[in-house]
Amino acid sequence: MKDFCMDEWLKEYVRRVKDCFNNRIEFIGIQGSFARGEATQSSDIDVVLLLDTFLYEDLKKYENAIKDMEYREKVCGFISGIREIENWNRADLFTFYYDTKPIYGNMDWLGERIEKSDILNAVNRDVCDIYHLCVHNGIHEKSGEILKALLKKAVFVLRAKYFYKTGVYIQSKSDMLKALDGDDREILILSMKPIQKIDFDEGTQILMEWAGNQIKQENF
């Protein structure tokens, strides 16, 4: 993705989806590493598109609208009807809302619905998933790629946990390094290492024990 300009790419994306869906668009945004300013050559382009409704025929229209865009193979993200996202699992909506940078429209109405209990539920669910998959991977798969993916998931837990305690959402890892301490900071540092520099057994042990400790806590 040499000489890639995200702003120009997004302008073209917005033009195409507006031509396709016109006044049916409720919101367009970008999330993930490009929204946080942490994109690398391997990063996906995580776009968010919310329509008044979203049916299978709209899926095909969208596919056709972006089919010949530059870096089409990098495009992923989230597309939905507005009613679906209004009634989505609240534990998922915390990260969805705070990790999405608005391009067209806003989701202020969604942020107002997220309660502290939803954030706690998101943290508890995710650390349980991390713990279980650490154990499974350590015994069966022994995959460095899976370990790296679990560390990435743990970073979202760290953001949610910090927000739960302070009311502050930290996007960039560099800012997180300044804010976190103890085991949480150790997990963040481990997540930032290239997969080739992570000892599988040591990394699995650190992540599994961290997740287990989170599960055993009633609160943060």
Backbone hydrogen bonds in HBPLUS format (Angstrom, degrees):
<---DONOR---> <-ACCEPTOR-->    atom                        ^
c    i                          cat <-CA-CA->   ^        H-A-AA   ^      H-
h    n   atom  resd res      DA  || num        DHA   H-A  angle D-A-AA Bond
n    s   type  num  typ     dist DA aas  dist angle  dist       angle   num
A0004-PHE N   A0001-MET O   3.23 MM   3  5.39 139.9  2.40 134.1 127.0     1
A0009-TRP N   A0005-CYS O   3.03 MM   4  6.28 158.8  2.07 151.5 158.2     2
A0010-LEU N   A0006-MET O   2.86 MM   4  6.04 161.5  1.89 153.6 158.0     3
A0011-LYS N   A0007-ASP O   3.05 MM   4  6.30 150.4  2.14 142.8 150.6     4
A0012-GLU N   A0008-GLU O   3.16 MM   4  6.46 157.6  2.22 147.4 152.1     5
A0013-TYR N   A0009-TRP O   2.91 MM   4  6.20 155.6  1.97 148.5 156.3     6
A0014-VAL N   A0010-LEU O   2.82 MM   4  5.99 169.8  1.83 155.5 157.3     7
A0015-ARG N   A0011-LYS O   3.00 MM   4  6.16 158.3  2.04 143.3 149.7     8
A0016-ARG N   A0012-GLU O   3.02 MM   4  6.22 159.2  2.06 148.2 153.1     9
A0017-VAL N   A0013-TYR O   2.98 MM   4  6.28 168.9  1.99 160.4 162.6    10
A0018-LYS N   A0014-VAL O   2.92 MM   4  5.95 152.7  2.00 147.8 155.6    11
A0019-ASP N   A0015-ARG O   2.97 MM   4  6.12 153.6  2.04 143.6 150.9    12
A0020-CYS N   A0016-ARG O   3.01 MM   4  6.20 142.7  2.15 140.0 150.5    13
A0021-PHE N   A0017-VAL O   2.79 MM   4  5.88 166.7  1.81 150.7 153.6    14
A0022-ASN N   A0018-LYS O   2.69 MM   4  4.56 141.8  1.83 123.4 133.1    15
A0024-ARG N   A0021-PHE O   3.02 MM   3  5.50 161.6  2.05 134.8 138.8    16
A0025-ILE N   A0022-ASN O   3.48 MM   3  6.44 170.6  2.49 125.1 125.6    17
A0052-ASP N   A0024-ARG O   2.87 MM  28  5.36 133.0  2.10 144.3 158.6    18
A0026-GLU N   A0050-LEU O   2.81 MM  24  5.43 165.6  1.83 150.3 152.9    19
A0027-PHE N   A0050-LEU O   3.26 MM  23  5.06 152.1  2.34 139.6 137.3    20
A0050-LEU N   A0027-PHE O   2.94 MM  23  5.06 169.3  1.95 146.5 148.6    21
A0028-ILE N   A0104-TYR O   2.93 MM  76  4.89 155.1  1.99 142.4 143.4    22
A0103-ILE N   A0028-ILE O   2.80 MM  75  5.39 159.6  1.84 152.1 146.3    23
A0104-TYR N   A0028-ILE O   3.00 MM  76  4.89 160.2  2.04 139.1 137.1    24
A0029-GLY N   A0048-VAL O   2.87 MM  19  4.82 151.4  1.95 138.1 141.6    25
A0048-VAL N   A0029-GLY O   2.78 MM  19  4.82 161.1  1.82 136.7 135.4    26
A0030-ILE N   A0101-LYS O   2.95 MM  71  5.24 155.0  2.01 143.2 150.1    27
A0101-LYS N   A0030-ILE O   2.73 MM  71  5.24 173.6  1.73 157.4 155.9    28
A0031-GLN N   A0046-ASP O   2.83 MM  15  5.37 164.5  1.86 161.2 166.1    29
A0035-ALA N   A0032-GLY O   3.13 MM   3  5.47 121.8  2.48 104.9 118.5    30
A0036-ARG N   A0032-GLY O   3.12 MM   4  6.42 144.2  2.25 146.8 157.6    31
A0038-GLU N   A0033-SER O   2.79 MM   5  4.81 158.7  1.84 152.5 152.0    32
A0037-GLY N   A0034-PHE O   3.38 MM   3  5.11 154.0  2.45  93.2 100.7    33
A0043-SER N   A0040-THR O   3.14 MM   3  5.24 164.6  2.16 108.6 113.4    34
A0045-ILE N   A0074-LYS O   2.77 MM  29  5.52 172.3  1.78 135.1 137.1    35
A0076-CYS N   A0045-ILE O   2.97 MM  31  5.98 168.8  1.99 147.8 145.8    36
A0047-VAL N   A0076-CYS O   3.38 MM  29  6.41 153.0  2.46 123.3 120.9    37
A0078-PHE N   A0047-VAL O   2.86 MM  31  6.38 150.7  1.94 152.3 162.0    38
A0049-LEU N   A0078-PHE O   2.91 MM  29  6.41 156.6  1.96 157.0 164.3    39
A0080-SER N   A0049-LEU O   3.11 MM  31  6.66 151.3  2.20 158.2 165.6    40
A0051-LEU N   A0080-SER O   2.95 MM  29  6.36 161.7  1.98 155.6 161.1    41
A0082-ILE N   A0051-LEU O   2.77 MM  31  5.82 133.9  1.98 164.1 174.8    42
A0058-ASP N   A0055-LEU O   2.94 MM   3  5.23 130.4  2.19 103.1 116.7    43
A0059-LEU N   A0055-LEU O   3.16 MM   4  6.63 144.6  2.30 145.6 155.8    44
A0059-LEU N   A0056-TYR O   3.04 MM   3  4.98 120.1  2.41  93.6 108.9    45
A0060-LYS N   A0056-TYR O   3.18 MM   4  6.61 153.7  2.25 150.6 156.0    46
A0061-LYS N   A0057-GLU O   3.06 MM   4  6.33 151.1  2.14 139.0 147.1    47
A0062-TYR N   A0058-ASP O   2.85 MM   4  6.04 161.6  1.88 152.0 156.4    48
A0063-GLU N   A0059-LEU O   2.93 MM   4  6.14 161.4  1.96 148.5 154.0    49
A0064-ASN N   A0060-LYS O   3.05 MM   4  6.23 155.9  2.11 144.0 149.7    50
A0065-ALA N   A0061-LYS O   2.92 MM   4  6.15 146.6  2.03 144.4 154.3    51
A0065-ALA N   A0062-TYR O   3.08 MM   3  4.99 116.4  2.50  92.4 108.4    52
A0066-ILE N   A0062-TYR O   3.17 MM   4  6.44 148.5  2.28 155.1 160.5    53
A0069-MET N   A0066-ILE O   3.11 MM   3  5.33 169.8  2.13 118.6 118.8    54
A0074-LYS N   A0071-TYR O   2.92 MM   3  5.44 157.8  1.97 115.5 122.8    55
A0075-VAL N   A0072-ARG O   3.08 MM   3  5.37 156.8  2.13 110.4 117.5    56
A0085-ILE N   A0081-GLY O   3.38 MM   4  6.75 162.0  2.41 152.5 155.7    57
A0086-GLU N   A0082-ILE O   3.04 MM   4  6.22 145.8  2.17 142.3 152.3    58
A0087-ASN N   A0083-ARG O   3.27 MM   4  6.44 139.4  2.44 139.4 147.5    59
A0087-ASN N   A0084-GLU O   3.17 MM   3  5.39 133.6  2.40  99.6 111.2    60
A0088-TRP N   A0085-ILE O   3.33 MM   3  4.84 169.8  2.34  98.4 100.1    61
A0092-ASP N   A0089-ASN O   2.97 MM   3  5.57 143.8  2.11 114.5 124.1    62
A0093-LEU N   A0090-ARG O   3.12 MM   3  5.02 127.5  2.41  93.2 107.2    63
A0096-PHE N   A0092-ASP O   3.36 MM   4  6.46 165.7  2.38 148.9 152.3    64
A0097-TYR N   A0093-LEU O   2.84 MM   4  5.80 161.3  1.88 146.3 150.0    65
A0098-TYR N   A0094-PHE O   3.07 MM   4  6.27 179.2  2.07 158.6 158.9    66
A0099-ASP N   A0095-THR O   2.84 MM   4  5.53 146.2  1.95 148.0 154.5    67
A0110-LEU N   A0107-MET O   2.87 MM   3  5.26 135.9  2.07 107.6 120.1    68
A0111-GLY N   A0107-MET O   3.21 MM   4  6.67 155.5  2.27 153.8 160.3    69
A0112-GLU N   A0108-ASP O   3.16 MM   4  6.43 150.1  2.26 151.4 158.6    70
A0113-ARG N   A0110-LEU O   3.01 MM   3  5.37 149.7  2.10 108.4 117.6    71
A0114-ILE N   A0111-GLY O   3.33 MM   3  5.51 151.6  2.41 103.6 111.2    72
A0118-ASP N   A0115-GLU O   2.97 MM   3  5.30 131.9  2.21 104.4 117.3    73
A0119-ILE N   A0115-GLU O   3.38 MM   4  6.87 147.4  2.50 146.7 155.0    74
A0120-LEU N   A0116-LYS O   3.10 MM   4  6.47 160.4  2.14 151.8 156.7    75
A0121-ASN N   A0117-SER O   2.96 MM   4  6.13 155.2  2.02 143.3 150.0    76
A0122-ALA N   A0118-ASP O   2.98 MM   4  6.21 149.4  2.08 140.9 149.0    77
A0123-VAL N   A0119-ILE O   3.00 MM   4  6.31 159.4  2.04 152.1 156.9    78
A0124-ASN N   A0120-LEU O   2.95 MM   4  6.16 171.4  1.96 154.4 156.7    79
A0125-ARG N   A0121-ASN O   2.95 MM   4  6.02 163.5  1.97 147.4 152.3    80
A0126-ASP N   A0122-ALA O   3.03 MM   4  6.11 165.6  2.05 147.9 152.1    81
A0127-VAL N   A0123-VAL O   2.96 MM   4  6.13 164.9  1.98 158.6 162.2    82
A0128-CYS N   A0124-ASN O   3.15 MM   4  6.20 150.7  2.24 141.3 149.0    83
A0129-ASP N   A0125-ARG O   3.06 MM   4  6.34 155.3  2.12 146.3 153.1    84
A0130-ILE N   A0126-ASP O   2.89 MM   4  6.13 160.9  1.92 150.2 155.5    85
A0131-TYR N   A0127-VAL O   2.93 MM   4  6.01 163.6  1.96 144.0 148.4    86
A0132-HIS N   A0128-CYS O   3.01 MM   4  6.18 173.1  2.02 151.8 153.9    87
A0133-LEU N   A0129-ASP O   2.96 MM   4  6.09 168.9  1.97 154.1 157.4    88
A0134-CYS N   A0130-ILE O   2.85 MM   4  5.92 145.9  1.97 146.6 156.1    89
A0135-VAL N   A0131-TYR O   3.09 MM   4  6.36 162.1  2.12 153.6 157.1    90
A0136-HIS N   A0132-HIS O   2.97 MM   4  6.25 167.7  1.99 151.2 154.8    91
A0137-ASN N   A0133-LEU O   2.80 MM   4  5.77 163.8  1.83 142.3 147.7    92
A0138-GLY N   A0134-CYS O   2.82 MM   4  5.87 153.6  1.89 144.1 152.1    93
A0139-ILE N   A0135-VAL O   3.09 MM   4  6.26 143.4  2.23 146.9 155.2    94
A0140-HIS N   A0136-HIS O   2.78 MM   4  5.75 169.2  1.80 158.5 162.2    95
A0142-LYS N   A0137-ASN O   2.64 MM   5  5.08 152.7  1.71 140.0 147.6    96
A0147-LEU N   A0143-SER O   3.15 MM   4  6.42 160.7  2.19 143.6 148.9    97
A0148-LYS N   A0144-GLY O   2.92 MM   4  6.13 157.0  1.97 146.5 152.5    98
A0149-ALA N   A0145-GLU O   2.99 MM   4  6.24 153.5  2.06 143.6 150.7    99
A0150-LEU N   A0146-ILE O   2.93 MM   4  6.21 150.5  2.02 149.9 158.1   100
A0151-LEU N   A0147-LEU O   2.96 MM   4  6.26 149.0  2.06 147.4 156.0   101
A0152-LYS N   A0148-LYS O   3.00 MM   4  6.29 149.2  2.09 143.5 152.0   102
A0153-LYS N   A0149-ALA O   3.01 MM   4  6.31 151.8  2.09 141.6 149.0   103
A0154-ALA N   A0150-LEU O   2.90 MM   4  6.16 145.4  2.02 139.9 149.8   104
A0155-VAL N   A0151-LEU O   3.15 MM   4  6.49 138.6  2.33 141.7 151.1   105
A0155-VAL N   A0152-LYS O   3.19 MM   3  5.29 130.2  2.45  96.4 108.7   106
A0156-PHE N   A0153-LYS O   3.14 MM   3  5.41 124.5  2.47 101.4 114.2   107
A0157-VAL N   A0153-LYS O   3.23 MM   4  6.65 147.6  2.34 141.8 151.1   108
A0158-LEU N   A0154-ALA O   2.89 MM   4  6.25 152.5  1.97 149.1 156.5   109
A0159-ARG N   A0155-VAL O   3.04 MM   4  6.38 153.6  2.11 146.5 152.8   110
A0160-ALA N   A0156-PHE O   3.02 MM   4  6.26 164.0  2.05 147.8 151.9   111
A0161-LYS N   A0157-VAL O   2.76 MM   4  5.93 163.2  1.79 156.6 161.9   112
A0162-TYR N   A0158-LEU O   2.97 MM   4  6.05 159.9  2.01 145.2 150.3   113
A0163-PHE N   A0159-ARG O   2.97 MM   4  6.16 158.3  2.02 147.1 153.4   114
A0164-TYR N   A0160-ALA O   2.85 MM   4  6.03 154.7  1.91 148.0 155.3   115
A0165-LYS N   A0161-LYS O   3.17 MM   4  6.43 146.8  2.29 141.6 149.2   116
A0166-THR N   A0162-TYR O   2.89 MM   4  6.01 152.4  1.96 150.3 158.4   117
A0167-GLY N   A0163-PHE O   2.67 MM   4  4.54 150.9  1.75 127.1 135.2   118
A0176-MET N   A0172-SER O   3.06 MM   4  6.34 147.7  2.16 140.5 150.3   119
A0177-LEU N   A0173-LYS O   2.90 MM   4  6.12 149.6  1.99 147.5 154.0   120
A0178-LYS N   A0175-ASP O   3.20 MM   3  5.26 127.0  2.50  95.1 108.0   121
A0179-ALA N   A0175-ASP O   3.21 MM   4  6.46 139.1  2.39 139.6 150.6   122
A0179-ALA N   A0176-MET O   3.04 MM   3  5.03 125.6  2.34  95.4 110.0   123
A0180-LEU N   A0176-MET O   2.90 MM   4  5.91 158.3  1.95 164.4 165.9   124
A0185-ARG N   A0181-ASP O   3.34 MM   4  4.75 156.9  2.40 106.0 108.8   125
A0186-GLU N   A0182-GLY O   3.15 MM   4  6.50 150.9  2.24 145.0 153.7   126
A0187-ILE N   A0183-ASP O   2.99 MM   4  6.27 154.4  2.06 150.7 156.2   127
A0188-LEU N   A0184-ASP O   3.08 MM   4  6.38 157.8  2.14 145.6 151.6   128
A0189-ILE N   A0185-ARG O   2.94 MM   4  6.19 164.8  1.96 153.5 156.7   129
A0190-LEU N   A0186-GLU O   2.98 MM   4  6.16 158.5  2.03 145.8 151.9   130
A0191-SER N   A0187-ILE O   2.94 MM   4  6.16 151.2  2.02 147.2 155.0   131
A0192-MET N   A0188-LEU O   3.23 MM   4  6.49 130.7  2.49 141.7 153.8   132
A0192-MET N   A0189-ILE O   3.18 MM   3  5.27 139.4  2.35  98.6 109.7   133
A0193-LYS N   A0190-LEU O   3.24 MM   3  5.53 162.8  2.27 108.5 113.7   134
A0197-LYS N   A0194-PRO O   2.89 MM   3  5.49 154.6  1.96 118.6 126.5   135
A0198-ILE N   A0195-ILE O   3.28 MM   3  5.37 167.8  2.29 108.8 110.3   136
A0203-GLY N   A0199-ASP O   2.78 MM   4  5.77 166.4  1.80 160.1 164.8   137
A0204-THR N   A0200-PHE O   2.88 MM   4  5.95 159.7  1.92 149.7 155.6   138
A0205-GLN N   A0201-ASP O   2.97 MM   4  6.12 159.9  2.01 146.5 152.1   139
A0206-ILE N   A0202-GLU O   2.98 MM   4  6.21 167.6  1.99 153.7 156.7   140
A0207-LEU N   A0203-GLY O   3.00 MM   4  6.13 168.4  2.02 150.2 153.6   141
A0208-MET N   A0204-THR O   2.84 MM   4  5.83 163.8  1.86 150.4 155.8   142
A0209-GLU N   A0205-GLN O   2.97 MM   4  5.98 168.5  1.98 151.0 154.4   143
A0210-TRP N   A0206-ILE O   3.02 MM   4  6.09 151.8  2.10 140.8 149.1   144
A0211-ALA N   A0207-LEU O   2.92 MM   4  6.10 166.5  1.93 151.2 154.7   145
A0212-GLY N   A0208-MET O   2.89 MM   4  6.08 158.8  1.93 147.8 154.3   146
A0213-ASN N   A0209-GLU O   2.99 MM   4  6.14 153.4  2.07 142.5 148.8   147
A0214-GLN N   A0210-TRP O   3.04 MM   4  6.39 149.6  2.14 147.4 155.8   148
A0215-ILE N   A0211-ALA O   3.02 MM   4  6.32 156.7  2.08 151.5 157.4   149
A0216-LYS N   A0212-GLY O   3.11 MM   4  6.35 151.7  2.19 145.9 153.0   150
A0217-GLN N   A0214-GLN O   3.24 MM   3  5.39 146.1  2.36 100.3 109.9   151
